[in-house]
Amino acid sequence: MKTAIIFFLLFSSLAAVYAQTAHDPPGQERAVFDTFHKALNDLTSRFGGKPASAGIEADLAQSLENIADYVKFLESAITPAKPGPKEYLESLALDAELLNRLARQESKSAAEKKKLYDDLKEVESDLEIKLSGARGPSDVARVIQVLVRAKKGEQDVGAYEVWYVPRGRASDPSVFKRFDGLTNPSNPPSVNLAPGRYFVWLSKGKPVTERQPLEIRLDGQSPREIDVVVP
């Protein structure tokens, strides 16, 4: 009887812990949105109040409000039960990390505030594109296969590496990524990309083309073929 009572108490304790945590989703999804919320709280505490007149302060407040709305929608759509493709979550994580960096930097002078606004607009635009073409929360987290052809005049050329980076992280080589192979006229390299804003370029040991802006939207064709011109 004593053993049974101990077992019952232990089971009840574990059940109570589970009940408290079962609806508190841990994991990577939670970490990404926690980063968004912390950064947004820090930034809105400094720039969230809309002044009466227009200007950079009003622009900052509006951008933060838009970002918060997008994050709220995405958080309702992406959960451990329906996380979506890993490429989509990784892309969101890069936006969250950028926002966190912006929250930590000084932005007191007019020039610093203008730079902050430009960077916030990059996050805002990328998140807006991530929602583009979605018919509802259930189909937000999707990716698009992107194929790249290297073009010299009208001719497809091979043996070039294809690199890409989200536009908001263009100055951070640690997040540069490469397509799955070299350019090949009969079998172009590809990668699955979350909707968003990117730069793409060709390289042979070092870059041989300028960075080409690329926007990926859900309402576009998939797979999507991109031509990058070789000088």
C-alpha atoms as a printed R data frame, in Angstrom:
    type eleno elety resid chain resno      x      y       z
1   ATOM     1    CA   MET     A     1  0.000  0.000   0.000
2   ATOM     2    CA   LYS     A     2  2.810  2.418   0.931
3   ATOM     3    CA   THR     A     3  4.516  1.732  -2.418
4   ATOM     4    CA   ALA     A     4  1.278  2.372  -4.261
5   ATOM     5    CA   ILE     A     5  0.778  5.695  -2.490
6   ATOM     6    CA   ILE     A     6  4.327  6.803  -3.344
7   ATOM     7    CA   PHE     A     7  3.814  5.820  -6.984
8   ATOM     8    CA   PHE     A     8  0.504  7.701  -7.099
9   ATOM     9    CA   LEU     A     9  2.074 10.856  -5.640
10  ATOM    10    CA   LEU     A    10  5.015 10.652  -8.058
11  ATOM    11    CA   PHE     A    11  2.686 10.150 -11.023
12  ATOM    12    CA   SER     A    12  0.481 13.049  -9.907
13  ATOM    13    CA   SER     A    13  3.516 15.313  -9.594
14  ATOM    14    CA   LEU     A    14  4.753 14.433 -13.080
15  ATOM    15    CA   ALA     A    15  1.271 14.930 -14.523
16  ATOM    16    CA   ALA     A    16  1.075 18.392 -12.949
17  ATOM    17    CA   VAL     A    17  4.441 19.369 -14.438
18  ATOM    18    CA   TYR     A    18  3.346 18.102 -17.840
19  ATOM    19    CA   ALA     A    19  0.074 20.031 -17.617
20  ATOM    20    CA   GLN     A    20  1.990 23.227 -16.917
21  ATOM    21    CA   THR     A    21  4.421 22.767 -19.796
22  ATOM    22    CA   ALA     A    22  2.453 20.879 -22.470
23  ATOM    23    CA   HIS     A    23  1.173 24.107 -24.029
24  ATOM    24    CA   ASP     A    24  4.383 26.063 -23.600
25  ATOM    25    CA   PRO     A    25  6.196 25.123 -26.822
26  ATOM    26    CA   PRO     A    26  9.964 24.812 -26.350
27  ATOM    27    CA   GLY     A    27 12.520 24.422 -29.120
28  ATOM    28    CA   GLN     A    28 13.843 26.435 -31.995
29  ATOM    29    CA   GLU     A    29 10.526 28.039 -32.950
30  ATOM    30    CA   ARG     A    30 10.089 29.430 -29.446
31  ATOM    31    CA   ALA     A    31 13.689 30.671 -29.356
32  ATOM    32    CA   VAL     A    32 13.274 32.549 -32.641
33  ATOM    33    CA   PHE     A    33 10.121 34.339 -31.536
34  ATOM    34    CA   ASP     A    34 11.538 35.053 -28.089
35  ATOM    35    CA   THR     A    35 14.434 36.823 -29.838
36  ATOM    36    CA   PHE     A    36 11.980 38.848 -31.924
37  ATOM    37    CA   HIS     A    37  9.972 39.881 -28.862
38  ATOM    38    CA   LYS     A    38 12.983 40.864 -26.778
39  ATOM    39    CA   ALA     A    39 14.414 43.004 -29.581
40  ATOM    40    CA   LEU     A    40 11.037 44.596 -30.298
41  ATOM    41    CA   ASN     A    41 10.524 45.403 -26.615
42  ATOM    42    CA   ASP     A    42 13.946 47.049 -26.429
43  ATOM    43    CA   LEU     A    43 13.420 49.075 -29.595
44  ATOM    44    CA   THR     A    44  9.834 50.131 -28.909
45  ATOM    45    CA   SER     A    45 10.801 51.320 -25.437
46  ATOM    46    CA   ARG     A    46 13.131 53.788 -27.184
47  ATOM    47    CA   PHE     A    47 11.318 54.566 -30.434
48  ATOM    48    CA   GLY     A    48  7.801 53.162 -30.109
49  ATOM    49    CA   GLY     A    49  5.925 56.320 -29.195
50  ATOM    50    CA   LYS     A    50  4.645 58.086 -32.299
51  ATOM    51    CA   PRO     A    51  5.403 61.828 -32.151
52  ATOM    52    CA   ALA     A    52  2.815 64.337 -33.304
53  ATOM    53    CA   SER     A    53  4.804 65.443 -36.328
54  ATOM    54    CA   ALA     A    54  6.348 63.409 -39.121
55  ATOM    55    CA   GLY     A    55 10.033 62.661 -39.258
56  ATOM    56    CA   ILE     A    56 12.523 59.916 -38.518
57  ATOM    57    CA   GLU     A    57 11.022 59.204 -35.078
58  ATOM    58    CA   ALA     A    58  7.603 58.628 -36.623
59  ATOM    59    CA   ASP     A    59  9.150 56.472 -39.351
60  ATOM    60    CA   LEU     A    60 10.951 54.327 -36.775
61  ATOM    61    CA   ALA     A    61  7.776 53.857 -34.728
62  ATOM    62    CA   GLN     A    62  5.751 52.875 -37.796
63  ATOM    63    CA   SER     A    63  8.343 50.361 -38.971
64  ATOM    64    CA   LEU     A    64  8.478 48.757 -35.523
65  ATOM    65    CA   GLU     A    65  4.687 48.531 -35.459
66  ATOM    66    CA   ASN     A    66  4.661 46.807 -38.848
67  ATOM    67    CA   ILE     A    67  7.368 44.351 -37.784
68  ATOM    68    CA   ALA     A    68  5.451 43.525 -34.597
69  ATOM    69    CA   ASP     A    69  2.291 42.812 -36.640
70  ATOM    70    CA   TYR     A    70  4.165 40.483 -39.008
71  ATOM    71    CA   VAL     A    71  5.847 38.658 -36.123
72  ATOM    72    CA   LYS     A    72  2.484 38.191 -34.384
73  ATOM    73    CA   PHE     A    73  0.994 36.625 -37.508
74  ATOM    74    CA   LEU     A    74  4.010 34.382 -38.107
75  ATOM    75    CA   GLU     A    75  4.024 33.250 -34.484
76  ATOM    76    CA   SER     A    76  0.422 32.099 -34.832
77  ATOM    77    CA   ALA     A    77  1.315 30.150 -37.969
78  ATOM    78    CA   ILE     A    78  4.601 28.493 -36.971
79  ATOM    79    CA   THR     A    79  4.576 26.182 -33.958
80  ATOM    80    CA   PRO     A    80  6.320 22.927 -32.977
81  ATOM    81    CA   ALA     A    81  3.198 21.125 -34.217
82  ATOM    82    CA   LYS     A    82  3.490 22.784 -37.657
83  ATOM    83    CA   PRO     A    83  7.020 24.207 -37.932
84  ATOM    84    CA   GLY     A    84  7.276 24.194 -41.712
85  ATOM    85    CA   PRO     A    85 10.502 23.687 -43.699
86  ATOM    86    CA   LYS     A    86 13.789 24.204 -41.847
87  ATOM    87    CA   GLU     A    87 14.905 26.704 -44.508
88  ATOM    88    CA   TYR     A    88 11.964 28.936 -43.623
89  ATOM    89    CA   LEU     A    89 12.712 28.879 -39.891
90  ATOM    90    CA   GLU     A    90 16.430 29.465 -40.518
91  ATOM    91    CA   SER     A    91 15.554 32.505 -42.636
92  ATOM    92    CA   LEU     A    92 13.288 33.842 -39.882
93  ATOM    93    CA   ALA     A    93 16.074 33.293 -37.347
94  ATOM    94    CA   LEU     A    94 18.407 35.509 -39.405
95  ATOM    95    CA   ASP     A    95 15.823 38.319 -39.329
96  ATOM    96    CA   ALA     A    96 15.434 37.880 -35.563
97  ATOM    97    CA   GLU     A    97 19.203 37.981 -35.042
98  ATOM    98    CA   LEU     A    98 19.492 41.144 -37.137
99  ATOM    99    CA   LEU     A    99 16.718 42.826 -35.154
100 ATOM   100    CA   ASN     A   100 18.479 41.815 -31.943
101 ATOM   101    CA   ARG     A   101 21.724 43.414 -33.203
102 ATOM   102    CA   LEU     A   102 19.869 46.619 -34.030
103 ATOM   103    CA   ALA     A   103 18.368 46.714 -30.535
104 ATOM   104    CA   ARG     A   104 21.860 46.598 -28.993
105 ATOM   105    CA   GLN     A   105 23.409 49.407 -31.012
106 ATOM   106    CA   GLU     A   106 23.468 53.109 -30.136
107 ATOM   107    CA   SER     A   107 21.120 55.205 -32.263
108 ATOM   108    CA   LYS     A   108 21.161 58.723 -30.842
109 ATOM   109    CA   SER     A   109 22.345 61.002 -33.635
110 ATOM   110    CA   ALA     A   110 20.274 61.789 -36.723
111 ATOM   111    CA   ALA     A   111 22.644 59.744 -38.895
112 ATOM   112    CA   GLU     A   112 22.449 56.761 -36.542
113 ATOM   113    CA   LYS     A   113 18.661 56.918 -36.493
114 ATOM   114    CA   LYS     A   114 18.557 57.042 -40.281
115 ATOM   115    CA   LYS     A   115 20.825 53.980 -40.470
116 ATOM   116    CA   LEU     A   116 18.632 52.193 -37.919
117 ATOM   117    CA   TYR     A   117 15.543 53.009 -39.964
118 ATOM   118    CA   ASP     A   118 17.114 51.670 -43.169
119 ATOM   119    CA   ASP     A   119 18.042 48.424 -41.397
120 ATOM   120    CA   LEU     A   120 14.592 48.095 -39.822
121 ATOM   121    CA   LYS     A   121 13.000 48.526 -43.244
122 ATOM   122    CA   GLU     A   122 15.126 45.631 -44.480
123 ATOM   123    CA   VAL     A   123 13.730 43.396 -41.721
124 ATOM   124    CA   GLU     A   124 10.225 44.731 -42.312
125 ATOM   125    CA   SER     A   125 10.368 44.164 -46.073
126 ATOM   126    CA   ASP     A   126 11.749 40.648 -45.694
127 ATOM   127    CA   LEU     A   127  8.995 39.675 -43.235
128 ATOM   128    CA   GLU     A   128  6.321 41.223 -45.447
129 ATOM   129    CA   ILE     A   129  7.515 39.126 -48.387
130 ATOM   130    CA   LYS     A   130  7.441 36.007 -46.206
131 ATOM   131    CA   LEU     A   131  3.696 36.572 -45.834
132 ATOM   132    CA   SER     A   132  3.145 37.347 -49.514
133 ATOM   133    CA   GLY     A   133  0.892 34.993 -51.400
134 ATOM   134    CA   ALA     A   134 -0.229 33.162 -48.259
135 ATOM   135    CA   ARG     A   135 -3.938 32.370 -48.191
136 ATOM   136    CA   GLY     A   136 -3.869 31.921 -44.419
137 ATOM   137    CA   PRO     A   137 -1.637 30.880 -41.499
138 ATOM   138    CA   SER     A   138 -1.675 27.216 -42.540
139 ATOM   139    CA   ASP     A   139  0.299 27.776 -45.758
140 ATOM   140    CA   VAL     A   140  2.680 30.583 -44.766
141 ATOM   141    CA   ALA     A   141  5.807 28.517 -44.094
142 ATOM   142    CA   ARG     A   142  6.719 27.330 -47.572
143 ATOM   143    CA   VAL     A   143  9.866 27.432 -49.674
144 ATOM   144    CA   ILE     A   144 10.548 27.811 -53.372
145 ATOM   145    CA   GLN     A   145 13.142 25.904 -55.369
146 ATOM   146    CA   VAL     A   146 15.471 28.359 -57.113
147 ATOM   147    CA   LEU     A   147 17.735 27.328 -60.003
148 ATOM   148    CA   VAL     A   148 20.526 29.543 -61.323
149 ATOM   149    CA   ARG     A   149 22.009 29.659 -64.815
150 ATOM   150    CA   ALA     A   150 25.245 31.504 -65.572
151 ATOM   151    CA   LYS     A   151 24.849 33.416 -68.836
152 ATOM   152    CA   LYS     A   152 27.514 34.858 -71.103
153 ATOM   153    CA   GLY     A   153 25.578 36.517 -73.867
154 ATOM   154    CA   GLU     A   154 22.984 33.972 -74.954
155 ATOM   155    CA   GLN     A   155 25.103 31.002 -73.881
156 ATOM   156    CA   ASP     A   156 24.840 29.011 -70.660
157 ATOM   157    CA   VAL     A   157 28.262 28.567 -69.082
158 ATOM   158    CA   GLY     A   158 29.352 26.108 -66.432
159 ATOM   159    CA   ALA     A   159 31.784 25.657 -63.533
160 ATOM   160    CA   TYR     A   160 30.798 28.726 -61.479
161 ATOM   161    CA   GLU     A   161 29.896 28.593 -57.797
162 ATOM   162    CA   VAL     A   162 26.577 30.257 -56.945
163 ATOM   163    CA   TRP     A   163 26.366 32.146 -53.651
164 ATOM   164    CA   TYR     A   164 23.519 33.944 -51.901
165 ATOM   165    CA   VAL     A   165 22.833 35.934 -48.744
166 ATOM   166    CA   PRO     A   166 19.743 37.628 -47.272
167 ATOM   167    CA   ARG     A   167 19.964 41.328 -48.111
168 ATOM   168    CA   GLY     A   168 19.784 42.385 -44.488
169 ATOM   169    CA   ARG     A   169 22.877 40.294 -43.713
170 ATOM   170    CA   ALA     A   170 24.883 41.227 -46.800
171 ATOM   171    CA   SER     A   171 27.834 42.509 -44.751
172 ATOM   172    CA   ASP     A   172 28.147 39.294 -42.712
173 ATOM   173    CA   PRO     A   173 30.222 36.622 -44.546
174 ATOM   174    CA   SER     A   174 29.371 34.057 -41.847
175 ATOM   175    CA   VAL     A   175 25.863 33.703 -43.295
176 ATOM   176    CA   PHE     A   176 26.853 33.488 -46.978
177 ATOM   177    CA   LYS     A   177 25.635 30.190 -48.442
178 ATOM   178    CA   ARG     A   178 26.355 28.289 -51.644
179 ATOM   179    CA   PHE     A   179 24.019 26.458 -54.000
180 ATOM   180    CA   ASP     A   180 24.253 22.674 -54.193
181 ATOM   181    CA   GLY     A   181 26.674 22.542 -57.130
182 ATOM   182    CA   LEU     A   182 28.440 24.424 -59.903
183 ATOM   183    CA   THR     A   183 26.574 25.996 -62.794
184 ATOM   184    CA   ASN     A   184 25.835 23.430 -65.459
185 ATOM   185    CA   PRO     A   185 23.815 24.099 -68.646
186 ATOM   186    CA   SER     A   186 22.116 20.696 -68.471
187 ATOM   187    CA   ASN     A   187 21.703 20.509 -64.680
188 ATOM   188    CA   PRO     A   188 21.632 23.963 -63.044
189 ATOM   189    CA   PRO     A   189 22.372 24.121 -59.301
190 ATOM   190    CA   SER     A   190 19.449 24.744 -56.993
191 ATOM   191    CA   VAL     A   191 18.500 25.596 -53.443
192 ATOM   192    CA   ASN     A   192 15.228 25.857 -51.510
193 ATOM   193    CA   LEU     A   193 14.702 29.440 -50.345
194 ATOM   194    CA   ALA     A   194 12.146 30.941 -48.018
195 ATOM   195    CA   PRO     A   195 10.337 33.954 -49.459
196 ATOM   196    CA   GLY     A   196 12.417 37.055 -48.858
197 ATOM   197    CA   ARG     A   197 15.021 39.468 -50.229
198 ATOM   198    CA   TYR     A   198 18.435 38.161 -51.267
199 ATOM   199    CA   PHE     A   199 21.603 38.896 -53.162
200 ATOM   200    CA   VAL     A   200 22.975 36.206 -55.492
201 ATOM   201    CA   TRP     A   201 26.346 36.132 -57.285
202 ATOM   202    CA   LEU     A   202 28.816 33.860 -59.076
203 ATOM   203    CA   SER     A   203 32.306 33.007 -57.921
204 ATOM   204    CA   LYS     A   204 35.425 31.122 -58.976
205 ATOM   205    CA   GLY     A   205 37.526 31.304 -55.866
206 ATOM   206    CA   LYS     A   206 36.544 34.972 -55.656
207 ATOM   207    CA   PRO     A   207 33.411 36.804 -56.834
208 ATOM   208    CA   VAL     A   208 33.270 37.286 -60.592
209 ATOM   209    CA   THR     A   209 29.900 39.068 -60.792
210 ATOM   210    CA   GLU     A   210 28.203 41.880 -58.934
211 ATOM   211    CA   ARG     A   211 25.622 40.905 -56.345
212 ATOM   212    CA   GLN     A   212 22.261 40.644 -58.070
213 ATOM   213    CA   PRO     A   213 19.130 41.540 -56.041
214 ATOM   214    CA   LEU     A   214 16.590 38.740 -55.882
215 ATOM   215    CA   GLU     A   215 13.081 38.701 -54.425
216 ATOM   216    CA   ILE     A   216 11.374 35.379 -53.816
217 ATOM   217    CA   ARG     A   217  7.606 35.417 -53.338
218 ATOM   218    CA   LEU     A   218  5.118 32.607 -52.835
219 ATOM   219    CA   ASP     A   219  2.962 33.876 -55.668
220 ATOM   220    CA   GLY     A   220  5.785 33.268 -58.143
221 ATOM   221    CA   GLN     A   221  6.644 30.228 -60.247
222 ATOM   222    CA   SER     A   222  8.268 27.209 -58.570
223 ATOM   223    CA   PRO     A   223 10.838 26.069 -59.443
224 ATOM   224    CA   ARG     A   224 12.080 29.503 -60.382
225 ATOM   225    CA   GLU     A   225 15.015 29.950 -62.774
226 ATOM   226    CA   ILE     A   226 17.384 32.912 -62.379
227 ATOM   227    CA   ASP     A   227 19.939 34.102 -64.919
228 ATOM   228    CA   VAL     A   228 23.145 35.668 -63.591
229 ATOM   229    CA   VAL     A   229 25.212 37.418 -66.275
230 ATOM   230    CA   VAL     A   230 28.929 36.663 -66.463
231 ATOM   231    CA   PRO     A   231 30.969 39.730 -67.554
